[in-house]
């Protein structure tokens, strides 16, 4: 009788463990994936007119795009804002990573894989998409029983999350624990409306003029496009239009002509730059009667003295000889 009771007890315990395991898997499978993309335009939510206009790419380590198998709204593995809320896209990273790891088992010894999330250019006019790229590090674990890798948790900007986007922290032994102080994972992309501006350059000459000069436009300090020529035919002026006002635009003379001094004047709003070239005056030449001739160096001064002594001695000898001859003649 006791044996029968023990068998029934063991059977019931086994059934309870099976139920707990199954229910645990069911609950896990229904865990809500909180990973989302949030989209704004000039820091404000999108409207219905923006539905389907913003696309995002989740890229694997090899650069290929991946997406969640349960994601029905994208095309070519891209995430698109086609839901009723134009400002939010569900990423379902847990599913995307499951599918990728299942089809692309990492090499032995791998501990993590690096993914990226970025926004693609939009077809909407006058909209500049957010250039930021999120780096998503997926840590993987190896199941020693079947020797298969599975997603474990992810790291974004130094914060840790499970693959469903819930914040976590690692215990002393590397075990995953819930982090109640953190926020669910989302990726913010803020697009901006392009506001256009222009830049005008004017050329002014003082005390002279050249046939032409070249002016260069700079975007945030970097040369933008090719230099333009200013000459009499275009009135020594040029205007660049349709410039994105979110950048800093400046104009400089490409090469100042020799013999000229350059002065640059920019309007208060920065839209007009005036380049003034003033011809430098030549160095004054002194009058001819004030020019002193430099002495000619004919050699060492000691040589000149020797020649002078020889000449004087010879002259004295001649004079002495002539004097003697005259005395003889008078006798």
VMD Tcl script that draws the C-alpha trace (Angstrom):
set ca {
  {0.00 0.00 0.00}
  {2.81 2.33 0.93}
  {4.56 1.51 -2.32}
  {1.45 2.47 -4.25}
  {1.17 5.77 -2.42}
  {4.82 6.51 -3.08}
  {4.35 5.81 -6.78}
  {1.33 8.07 -6.95}
  {3.21 10.80 -5.07}
  {6.18 10.56 -7.45}
  {3.84 10.66 -10.42}
  {2.03 13.74 -9.11}
  {5.30 15.53 -8.40}
  {6.52 14.72 -11.89}
  {3.32 16.05 -13.41}
  {3.60 19.21 -11.32}
  {7.17 19.79 -12.49}
  {6.13 19.26 -16.09}
  {3.27 21.72 -15.68}
  {5.55 24.29 -14.09}
  {8.06 23.89 -16.91}
  {5.40 24.17 -19.59}
  {3.70 27.13 -17.94}
  {7.07 28.81 -17.53}
  {7.74 28.43 -21.24}
  {4.27 29.69 -22.07}
  {4.71 32.76 -19.91}
  {8.16 33.33 -21.37}
  {6.80 33.07 -24.89}
  {4.25 35.73 -24.03}
  {6.78 38.14 -22.56}
  {6.20 41.50 -24.19}
  {9.00 42.69 -26.44}
  {9.48 46.33 -25.51}
  {12.20 47.21 -28.01}
  {10.97 50.13 -30.11}
  {12.07 52.82 -32.51}
  {10.76 56.28 -31.65}
  {10.71 58.86 -34.44}
  {10.39 62.62 -34.12}
  {10.53 65.56 -36.51}
  {12.08 68.70 -35.06}
  {11.67 67.04 -31.63}
  {7.89 66.68 -32.14}
  {5.82 63.51 -32.84}
  {5.04 62.54 -36.42}
  {1.58 62.85 -37.94}
  {-0.43 60.55 -40.20}
  {1.02 62.21 -43.29}
  {4.36 60.66 -42.33}
  {3.08 57.06 -42.26}
  {5.27 54.74 -44.31}
  {7.84 57.45 -45.00}
  {10.57 56.51 -42.53}
  {12.68 53.36 -42.90}
  {15.27 51.77 -40.64}
  {17.83 49.00 -41.10}
  {19.00 46.55 -38.45}
  {22.33 45.26 -39.76}
  {24.11 42.07 -38.79}
  {27.89 41.86 -38.29}
  {28.34 41.06 -41.98}
  {26.36 44.16 -43.02}
  {23.23 42.34 -44.17}
  {19.86 43.65 -43.01}
  {17.77 41.50 -40.66}
  {14.36 41.88 -39.06}
  {11.93 39.97 -36.90}
  {10.08 37.11 -38.56}
  {6.87 38.29 -36.88}
  {7.33 41.78 -38.29}
  {4.83 41.99 -41.16}
  {5.12 45.63 -42.10}
  {8.58 45.96 -43.59}
  {9.98 45.26 -46.99}
  {13.40 43.82 -47.79}
  {14.05 43.32 -44.06}
  {13.54 47.02 -43.34}
  {11.48 48.46 -40.51}
  {8.89 50.99 -41.74}
  {6.49 53.19 -39.74}
  {3.25 51.88 -41.19}
  {1.32 51.39 -37.94}
  {-1.37 53.73 -36.65}
  {1.22 55.53 -34.53}
  {3.59 56.99 -37.11}
  {6.13 57.83 -34.41}
  {6.69 54.29 -33.12}
  {7.94 51.05 -34.67}
  {8.13 47.76 -32.79}
  {11.56 46.18 -33.31}
  {10.93 42.74 -31.80}
  {14.66 42.32 -31.29}
  {14.23 39.05 -29.41}
  {12.66 37.43 -32.45}
  {15.10 39.05 -34.88}
  {18.09 37.78 -32.90}
  {16.57 34.31 -32.48}
  {16.10 33.99 -36.24}
  {19.57 35.29 -37.03}
  {21.40 33.07 -34.50}
  {19.41 30.04 -35.59}
  {20.48 30.55 -39.21}
  {23.97 31.91 -38.49}
  {25.58 29.97 -35.67}
  {28.63 31.86 -34.33}
  {32.11 30.38 -34.46}
  {33.25 28.40 -31.40}
  {34.40 30.64 -28.58}
  {32.24 33.59 -29.62}
  {30.88 35.64 -26.72}
  {29.10 38.46 -28.56}
  {28.05 39.79 -31.97}
  {27.80 43.46 -32.96}
  {24.70 44.76 -34.75}
  {23.81 48.32 -35.80}
  {20.55 50.21 -36.21}
  {20.36 53.22 -38.52}
  {17.84 55.36 -40.34}
  {17.73 55.39 -44.14}
  {17.16 58.55 -46.23}
  {13.51 59.48 -46.62}
  {11.70 60.41 -49.81}
  {10.05 63.36 -48.09}
  {11.33 66.70 -49.42}
  {13.23 69.08 -47.16}
  {13.68 66.46 -44.42}
  {17.12 65.49 -43.15}
  {17.18 62.10 -41.45}
  {19.00 61.51 -38.20}
  {22.58 60.41 -38.99}
  {23.19 58.60 -35.71}
  {23.98 54.88 -35.73}
  {23.19 52.75 -32.67}
  {25.63 49.96 -31.81}
  {23.88 46.91 -30.36}
  {26.10 44.24 -28.84}
  {24.35 40.88 -28.57}
  {25.90 38.52 -26.03}
  {25.39 34.84 -26.78}
  {25.55 31.70 -24.63}
  {26.44 28.17 -25.63}
  {24.11 25.34 -24.63}
  {26.52 22.57 -23.71}
  {23.91 19.84 -24.19}
  {23.20 20.52 -27.87}
  {26.28 22.69 -28.60}
  {24.08 25.49 -30.00}
  {24.41 29.21 -29.37}
  {21.41 31.23 -28.16}
  {20.90 34.98 -27.58}
  {21.53 35.96 -23.96}
  {21.32 39.73 -23.44}
  {22.25 42.98 -25.21}
  {24.25 46.12 -24.46}
  {23.40 49.57 -25.87}
  {25.30 52.72 -24.89}
  {26.71 50.99 -21.82}
  {23.31 49.82 -20.50}
  {22.24 46.18 -20.34}
  {18.87 44.74 -21.41}
  {17.42 41.34 -22.02}
  {16.52 40.68 -25.63}
  {12.95 41.81 -24.93}
  {14.21 45.29 -23.98}
  {13.77 45.03 -20.21}
  {16.65 46.58 -18.21}
  {18.88 44.08 -16.42}
  {22.09 43.88 -14.44}
  {24.58 41.07 -14.02}
  {25.09 39.33 -10.70}
  {28.47 38.38 -9.20}
  {28.43 35.08 -11.07}
  {27.29 36.62 -14.34}
  {23.67 35.70 -13.74}
  {21.04 38.02 -15.20}
  {18.94 40.01 -12.73}
  {16.12 42.49 -13.25}
  {17.12 46.14 -12.97}
  {14.10 47.98 -11.63}
  {15.89 51.33 -11.84}
  {16.26 51.22 -15.62}
  {13.90 52.12 -18.46}
  {12.78 49.84 -21.31}
  {14.96 49.97 -24.40}
  {14.03 52.32 -27.22}
  {15.96 53.97 -30.02}
  {15.27 57.64 -30.67}
  {15.76 59.16 -34.12}
  {15.06 62.89 -34.46}
  {14.67 64.14 -38.02}
  {14.95 67.81 -38.89}
  {13.28 70.08 -41.41}
  {15.84 71.59 -43.74}
  {15.70 75.36 -43.77}
  {17.51 76.84 -46.71}
  {19.75 79.88 -46.79}
  {22.10 81.59 -49.22}
  {25.57 83.12 -49.21}
  {26.69 86.02 -51.41}
  {30.26 87.13 -52.06}
  {31.20 90.56 -53.44}
  {34.60 91.66 -54.72}
  {35.92 95.21 -54.29}
  {39.20 96.57 -55.66}
  {41.14 99.57 -54.37}
  {44.07 101.23 -56.17}
  {44.05 98.57 -58.85}
  {42.30 95.52 -60.29}
  {42.98 92.07 -61.66}
  {41.09 90.26 -64.42}
  {39.51 87.73 -62.02}
  {39.76 86.01 -58.64}
  {38.32 82.77 -57.19}
  {36.16 82.47 -54.06}
  {35.61 79.25 -52.09}
  {32.53 78.32 -50.05}
  {33.10 76.37 -46.81}
  {30.66 74.13 -44.92}
  {31.58 73.83 -41.25}
  {35.15 74.75 -42.17}
  {35.45 72.25 -45.05}
  {35.59 73.26 -48.72}
  {32.16 72.82 -50.32}
  {32.10 72.37 -54.08}
  {34.55 73.97 -56.51}
  {35.76 77.57 -56.27}
  {33.78 80.12 -58.31}
  {35.29 82.84 -60.47}
  {34.49 86.50 -59.91}
  {35.16 88.90 -62.77}
  {33.81 91.96 -64.52}
  {31.40 89.84 -66.56}
  {29.45 88.72 -63.47}
  {29.80 92.06 -61.72}
  {32.35 90.69 -59.27}
  {29.61 88.92 -57.29}
  {28.21 85.40 -56.83}
  {25.41 83.85 -54.74}
  {25.12 80.24 -53.54}
  {21.51 79.17 -52.94}
  {19.67 76.19 -51.36}
  {22.21 75.79 -48.57}
  {21.19 73.78 -45.51}
  {20.92 76.32 -42.70}
  {21.89 73.77 -40.06}
  {25.51 74.11 -41.19}
  {27.90 77.03 -40.79}
  {28.70 78.64 -44.17}
  {31.69 80.91 -44.80}
  {33.42 82.34 -47.88}
  {37.12 82.95 -48.44}
  {39.22 84.19 -51.34}
  {40.92 81.19 -52.88}
  {44.24 82.95 -53.58}
  {45.05 86.61 -52.94}
  {46.90 88.19 -55.90}
  {50.50 89.20 -55.28}
  {50.91 92.82 -54.29}
  {47.44 93.10 -52.71}
  {46.18 93.16 -49.14}
  {42.87 91.38 -48.40}
  {40.20 92.69 -46.02}
  {37.10 90.56 -45.29}
  {33.80 92.02 -44.11}
  {30.77 89.85 -43.29}
  {27.22 91.07 -42.70}
  {25.65 90.62 -39.28}
  {23.52 87.66 -40.40}
  {26.47 86.12 -42.24}
  {24.71 86.08 -45.60}
  {27.00 88.56 -47.43}
  {30.79 88.53 -47.51}
  {32.74 91.38 -49.08}
  {36.33 90.74 -50.11}
  {38.31 93.96 -50.58}
  {41.72 93.81 -52.24}
  {43.86 96.93 -51.81}
  {46.95 97.28 -53.96}
  {50.06 97.91 -51.94}
  {52.09 101.06 -52.88}
  {55.60 100.50 -54.32}
  {58.64 101.44 -52.22}
  {59.70 105.05 -52.99}
  {62.90 105.40 -55.14}
  {65.27 108.19 -53.89}
  {66.24 111.06 -56.35}
  {69.36 110.61 -58.49}
  {71.38 113.42 -56.75}
  {70.89 111.76 -53.42}
  {72.22 108.42 -54.51}
  {75.75 107.89 -53.20}
  {77.99 105.71 -55.27}
  {79.54 102.89 -53.37}
  {83.36 102.88 -53.44}
  {84.91 100.36 -55.79}
  {86.96 97.78 -54.08}
  {90.14 97.43 -56.14}
  {92.00 95.14 -53.84}
  {93.85 95.09 -50.56}
  {94.76 98.56 -49.09}
  {98.30 97.40 -48.36}
  {98.93 96.81 -52.09}
  {97.82 100.39 -52.87}
  {100.27 101.78 -50.30}
  {103.14 99.78 -51.78}
  {102.39 101.06 -55.26}
  {102.23 104.62 -53.90}
  {105.67 104.25 -52.29}
  {107.20 102.84 -55.47}
  {105.70 105.65 -57.54}
  {106.95 108.34 -55.13}
  {110.44 106.82 -54.99}
  {110.65 106.64 -58.77}
  {109.52 110.25 -59.07}
  {112.16 111.39 -56.58}
  {114.85 109.46 -58.44}
  {113.87 111.07 -61.72}
  {113.87 114.52 -60.15}
  {117.29 113.86 -58.58}
  {118.73 112.66 -61.90}
  {117.41 115.70 -63.74}
  {118.87 117.99 -61.08}
  {122.35 116.46 -61.41}
  {122.25 116.75 -65.17}
  {121.30 120.43 -65.01}
  {124.21 121.16 -62.64}
  {126.71 119.55 -64.99}
  {125.43 121.61 -67.89}
  {125.81 124.89 -65.97}
  {129.49 124.16 -65.26}
}
mol new
graphics top color blue
foreach p $ca { graphics top sphere $p radius 0.5 }
foreach p [lrange $ca 0 end-1] q [lrange $ca 1 end] { graphics top cylinder $p $q radius 0.2 }
display resetview
